[in-house]
Amino acid sequence: MPTWLITYRSIGLGHALAQAEARFGAVDVLVNNAGHGYRAAAAEAAAEVIVKAVEDPAPPHLLLLGSDAIEVASDTLDADRATLKAWKATNLTIDFPN
């Protein structure tokens, strides 16, 4: 069952995501509904995107809704890429010779 995080504020999104991951593990669906007066429209748009993703024959592994969600995920991926690059040589030392 996927873990959802739905937020109505942009401020503190990274902190909210970290708390959710600490409590529930990986967050599968992150909905940023920080419309400040446009919440109904944002919720409706999010619902449409979620339905489209679920009905797609090749749904995305990660569905990011809203610019904050994309920014947090991008920052996380950048950090993961940096770690991979920094540790690549060390990690490859366990490979068997060809």
Backbone as ProteinMPNN parsed JSONL, in Angstrom:
{"seq_chain_A": "MPTWLITYRSIGLGHALAQAEARFGAVDVLVNNAGHGYRAAAAEAAAEVIVKAVEDPAPPHLLLLGSDAIEVASDTLDADRATLKAWKATNLTIDFPN", "coords_chain_A": {"N_chain_A": [[0.836, -1.167, 0.0], [0.648, 2.18, -0.89], [2.419, 4.955, 0.577], [1.225, 8.068, 1.446], [1.805, 11.578, 1.4], [0.318, 14.479, 2.084], [0.331, 17.873, 1.733], [-0.457, 21.199, 2.754], [0.967, 23.436, 2.84], [3.77, 25.238, 1.677], [5.999, 26.049, 3.09], [8.302, 24.527, 5.161], [8.123, 22.049, 3.984], [10.168, 20.201, 3.39], [10.909, 19.429, 5.983], [8.513, 18.251, 6.855], [8.384, 16.113, 5.072], [10.665, 14.676, 5.832], [9.927, 13.96, 8.449], [7.686, 12.338, 7.907], [8.907, 10.261, 6.449], [10.61, 9.249, 8.411], [8.78, 8.198, 10.192], [7.054, 6.519, 8.672], [8.539, 5.343, 6.661], [9.601, 5.166, 3.234], [8.095, 7.707, 1.256], [5.567, 7.368, -1.011], [3.76, 8.858, -2.514], [3.596, 12.241, -2.924], [1.831, 15.042, -2.286], [1.573, 18.332, -2.954], [-0.348, 20.74, -1.884], [-0.456, 23.483, -1.68], [-2.113, 25.935, -2.109], [-3.033, 28.337, -1.04], [-5.721, 29.72, -0.757], [-6.581, 28.72, -3.081], [-7.133, 26.096, -2.755], [-9.184, 24.21, -3.303], [-9.214, 24.126, -6.108], [-6.585, 23.288, -6.541], [-6.619, 20.784, -5.309], [-8.456, 19.475, -6.924], [-7.12, 19.514, -9.389], [-4.882, 17.99, -8.678], [-6.103, 15.545, -8.131], [-6.982, 14.867, -10.701], [-4.526, 14.496, -12.017], [-3.481, 12.357, -10.546], [-5.364, 10.329, -11.093], [-4.965, 10.141, -13.85], [-2.32, 9.188, -13.863], [-2.603, 6.721, -12.553], [-4.244, 5.356, -14.332], [-2.672, 5.172, -16.558], [-0.897, 3.091, -18.852], [1.789, 2.765, -18.367], [2.552, 3.756, -15.605], [4.046, 6.429, -13.689], [6.901, 5.785, -11.644], [7.369, 7.449, -9.595], [5.394, 9.987, -8.545], [5.171, 13.301, -8.673], [3.681, 16.088, -7.399], [3.302, 19.368, -7.877], [5.466, 22.223, -7.525], [7.111, 22.373, -5.236], [7.296, 19.717, -4.4], [8.649, 18.612, -6.557], [11.03, 20.04, -6.368], [12.063, 19.192, -3.847], [12.383, 16.438, -4.34], [14.194, 16.551, -6.482], [16.417, 17.742, -5.242], [17.037, 15.712, -3.432], [17.644, 13.595, -5.191], [19.877, 14.727, -6.457], [21.661, 14.82, -4.294], [21.87, 12.08, -3.779], [23.057, 11.249, -6.196], [25.526, 12.555, -5.968], [26.606, 11.244, -3.745], [26.768, 8.636, -4.771], [28.659, 9.051, -6.808], [30.877, 9.889, -5.289], [31.447, 7.607, -3.807], [31.792, 5.613, -5.646], [34.217, 4.336, -6.652], [35.107, 3.006, -4.334], [32.891, 1.375, -3.793], [32.938, -0.308, -5.997], [35.022, -1.988, -5.48], [34.327, -4.464, -4.515], [33.584, -6.076, -6.57], [33.793, -9.082, -8.531], [36.668, -10.264, -10.315], [36.761, -10.153, -13.908]], "CA_chain_A": [[0.0, 0.0, 0.0], [1.511, 3.356, -0.972], [2.389, 5.957, 1.636], [0.906, 9.391, 0.913], [2.018, 12.781, 2.205], [-0.413, 15.592, 1.478], [0.641, 19.085, 2.474], [-1.172, 22.4, 2.34], [1.888, 24.558, 3.015], [5.084, 25.063, 1.068], [7.003, 26.268, 4.122], [8.511, 23.358, 5.994], [7.819, 20.81, 3.264], [11.275, 19.271, 3.589], [10.803, 18.912, 7.346], [7.354, 17.356, 6.884], [8.761, 14.906, 4.349], [11.605, 13.939, 6.676], [9.163, 13.367, 9.549], [6.872, 11.247, 7.369], [9.792, 9.143, 6.121], [11.095, 8.663, 9.663], [7.704, 7.445, 10.841], [6.392, 5.539, 7.811], [9.422, 4.843, 5.605], [9.573, 5.949, 1.993], [6.829, 8.304, 0.842], [5.323, 7.003, -2.399], [2.995, 9.912, -3.169], [3.719, 13.522, -2.24], [0.918, 16.017, -2.88], [1.731, 19.679, -2.439], [-1.603, 21.421, -2.154], [-0.268, 24.79, -1.052], [-2.733, 26.902, -3.001], [-3.352, 29.576, -0.333], [-6.935, 30.303, -1.311], [-6.93, 27.969, -4.283], [-7.003, 24.69, -2.359], [-10.136, 23.342, -4.006], [-8.727, 23.965, -7.482], [-5.363, 22.487, -6.499], [-7.006, 19.409, -4.998], [-9.093, 18.91, -8.116], [-6.059, 19.287, -10.375], [-4.082, 16.861, -8.191], [-6.897, 14.331, -8.334], [-6.95, 14.551, -12.134], [-3.197, 13.975, -12.343], [-3.355, 11.036, -9.923], [-6.178, 9.397, -11.887], [-4.256, 9.945, -15.128], [-1.151, 8.339, -13.618], [-3.054, 5.365, -12.206], [-4.827, 4.732, -15.517], [-1.663, 5.076, -17.61], [-0.333, 1.739, -18.935], [3.139, 2.811, -17.797], [2.488, 4.844, -14.629], [5.352, 6.82, -13.149], [7.327, 5.173, -10.379], [7.333, 8.536, -8.623], [4.493, 11.032, -9.022], [5.427, 14.517, -7.906], [2.656, 17.077, -7.699], [3.643, 20.692, -7.374], [6.871, 22.615, -7.663], [7.864, 22.032, -4.024], [7.569, 18.278, -4.428], [9.695, 18.394, -7.561], [12.284, 20.595, -5.837], [12.566, 18.302, -2.793], [12.848, 15.203, -4.978], [15.394, 16.875, -7.263], [17.521, 17.923, -4.29], [17.369, 14.387, -2.909], [18.327, 12.858, -6.257], [21.205, 15.322, -6.624], [22.487, 14.361, -3.17], [22.139, 10.66, -4.006], [24.047, 11.156, -7.282], [26.823, 12.981, -5.432], [27.091, 10.144, -2.9], [27.137, 7.548, -5.68], [29.913, 9.425, -7.474], [31.948, 9.932, -4.298], [31.723, 6.265, -3.3], [31.809, 4.649, -6.745], [35.451, 3.538, -6.677], [35.099, 2.136, -3.158], [31.825, 0.382, -3.954], [33.311, -1.255, -7.048], [36.11, -2.874, -5.054], [33.837, -5.794, -4.161], [33.268, -6.853, -7.787], [34.672, -10.179, -8.892], [37.39, -9.992, -11.576], [36.135, -10.795, -15.091]], "C_chain_A": [[0.885, 1.235, 0.0], [1.343, 4.279, 0.229], [2.223, 7.322, 0.997], [1.309, 10.458, 1.902], [1.331, 13.904, 1.46], [-0.17, 16.812, 2.34], [-0.133, 20.257, 1.898], [-0.307, 23.638, 2.524], [3.198, 24.243, 2.336], [6.186, 25.168, 2.112], [7.1, 25.011, 4.984], [8.24, 22.034, 5.307], [8.916, 19.769, 3.461], [11.235, 18.633, 4.968], [9.647, 17.918, 7.455], [7.677, 16.032, 6.196], [9.703, 14.047, 5.191], [10.883, 13.255, 7.841], [8.327, 12.184, 9.066], [7.733, 10.035, 7.049], [10.323, 8.467, 7.38], [10.026, 7.787, 10.308], [7.178, 6.287, 10.003], [7.307, 4.878, 6.786], [9.265, 5.717, 4.376], [8.165, 6.468, 1.708], [6.663, 8.025, -0.643], [4.62, 8.101, -3.175], [3.1, 11.162, -2.323], [2.838, 14.517, -2.976], [1.151, 17.346, -2.187], [0.491, 20.457, -2.847], [-1.574, 22.812, -1.534], [-0.814, 25.891, -1.946], [-3.044, 28.233, -2.37], [-4.559, 30.277, -0.959], [-7.415, 29.57, -2.544], [-6.921, 26.473, -3.995], [-7.952, 23.776, -3.108], [-9.67, 23.085, -5.43], [-7.483, 23.093, -7.513], [-5.686, 21.022, -6.214], [-7.64, 18.737, -6.204], [-8.047, 18.6, -9.186], [-5.196, 18.095, -9.969], [-4.816, 15.554, -8.415], [-6.874, 13.908, -9.799], [-5.613, 13.942, -12.53], [-3.014, 12.575, -11.769], [-4.137, 9.997, -10.704], [-5.486, 9.107, -13.212], [-3.067, 9.004, -14.945], [-1.558, 6.898, -13.348], [-3.577, 4.63, -13.442], [-3.829, 4.55, -16.657], [-1.103, 3.66, -17.65], [1.095, 1.653, -18.386], [3.179, 3.955, -16.777], [3.871, 5.193, -14.098], [5.646, 6.1, -11.841], [7.197, 6.193, -9.247], [6.479, 9.646, -9.207], [4.653, 12.237, -8.12], [4.42, 15.58, -8.337], [3.027, 18.405, -7.062], [5.139, 20.947, -7.422], [7.697, 22.273, -6.424], [8.234, 20.555, -3.998], [8.692, 17.972, -5.403], [11.039, 18.899, -7.04], [12.888, 19.681, -4.772], [13.123, 17.021, -3.407], [14.129, 15.449, -5.772], [16.608, 17.043, -6.359], [17.984, 16.582, -3.73], [18.122, 13.569, -3.942], [19.73, 13.399, -6.493], [22.153, 14.856, -5.522], [22.845, 12.89, -3.337], [23.171, 10.457, -5.116], [25.439, 11.528, -6.793], [27.428, 11.881, -4.563], [27.554, 8.971, -3.763], [28.483, 7.832, -6.339], [31.083, 9.38, -6.487], [32.373, 8.537, -3.85], [31.872, 5.22, -4.394], [33.041, 3.746, -6.709], [35.493, 2.558, -5.512], [34.072, 1.023, -3.322], [32.185, -0.681, -4.992], [34.401, -2.228, -6.617], [35.62, -4.268, -4.665], [33.485, -6.646, -5.374], [34.275, -7.989, -7.979], [35.423, -9.807, -10.172], [36.706, -10.739, -12.728], [36.891, -12.01, -15.521]], "O_chain_A": [[1.797, 1.329, 0.822], [0.265, 4.369, 0.816], [2.99, 7.695, 0.11], [1.174, 10.273, 3.111], [1.712, 14.244, 0.34], [-0.433, 16.791, 3.543], [-0.426, 20.298, 0.703], [-0.788, 24.762, 2.381], [3.688, 23.115, 2.407], [7.191, 24.461, 2.033], [6.091, 24.501, 5.472], [8.136, 21.002, 5.969], [8.628, 18.591, 3.675], [11.496, 17.438, 5.113], [9.787, 16.865, 8.077], [7.294, 14.964, 6.673], [9.548, 12.827, 5.252], [11.188, 12.111, 8.18], [8.264, 11.15, 9.732], [7.344, 8.904, 7.34], [10.469, 7.245, 7.412], [10.337, 6.754, 10.901], [6.887, 5.212, 10.527], [6.887, 3.941, 6.106], [8.846, 6.87, 4.471], [7.177, 5.758, 1.894], [7.517, 8.399, -1.446], [4.857, 8.261, -4.372], [2.739, 11.156, -1.146], [3.066, 14.805, -4.151], [0.95, 17.471, -0.979], [0.309, 20.788, -4.019], [-2.553, 23.257, -0.937], [-0.049, 26.693, -2.481], [-3.301, 29.197, -3.092], [-4.415, 31.309, -1.614], [-8.539, 29.782, -2.999], [-6.72, 25.669, -4.905], [-7.566, 22.678, -3.508], [-9.724, 21.951, -5.907], [-7.333, 22.253, -8.401], [-5.092, 20.125, -6.812], [-7.386, 17.563, -6.472], [-8.089, 17.542, -9.813], [-4.82, 17.282, -10.814], [-4.218, 14.565, -8.842], [-6.76, 12.72, -10.101], [-5.571, 12.977, -13.293], [-2.453, 11.701, -12.43], [-3.636, 8.901, -10.953], [-5.427, 7.957, -13.646], [-2.833, 8.126, -15.775], [-0.934, 5.965, -13.853], [-3.377, 3.424, -13.58], [-4.119, 3.844, -17.622], [-0.853, 3.074, -16.597], [1.546, 0.58, -17.987], [3.768, 5.002, -17.043], [4.761, 4.344, -14.065], [4.748, 5.842, -11.04], [6.947, 5.837, -8.095], [6.809, 10.189, -10.261], [4.308, 12.192, -6.939], [4.333, 15.921, -9.517], [3.057, 18.53, -5.838], [5.956, 20.028, -7.368], [8.868, 21.918, -6.55], [9.347, 20.189, -3.621], [9.58, 17.171, -5.111], [12.068, 18.256, -7.248], [14.091, 19.423, -4.789], [14.208, 16.572, -3.038], [15.049, 14.631, -5.733], [17.693, 16.549, -6.665], [19.182, 16.347, -3.574], [19.119, 12.923, -3.622], [20.668, 12.63, -6.705], [23.311, 14.535, -5.787], [23.979, 12.488, -3.073], [24.052, 9.605, -5.003], [26.422, 10.887, -7.164], [28.628, 11.619, -4.639], [28.608, 8.386, -3.513], [29.342, 6.953, -6.416], [32.159, 8.884, -6.823], [33.545, 8.317, -3.546], [32.063, 4.042, -4.089], [32.914, 2.522, -6.734], [35.876, 1.402, -5.689], [34.353, -0.137, -3.022], [31.771, -1.833, -4.867], [34.674, -3.197, -7.324], [36.438, -5.173, -4.502], [33.127, -7.814, -5.225], [35.449, -7.864, -7.633], [34.876, -9.109, -11.025], [36.146, -11.818, -12.537], [36.508, -12.665, -16.49]]}, "name": "protein", "num_of_chains": 1, "seq": "MPTWLITYRSIGLGHALAQAEARFGAVDVLVNNAGHGYRAAAAEAAAEVIVKAVEDPAPPHLLLLGSDAIEVASDTLDADRATLKAWKATNLTIDFPN"}
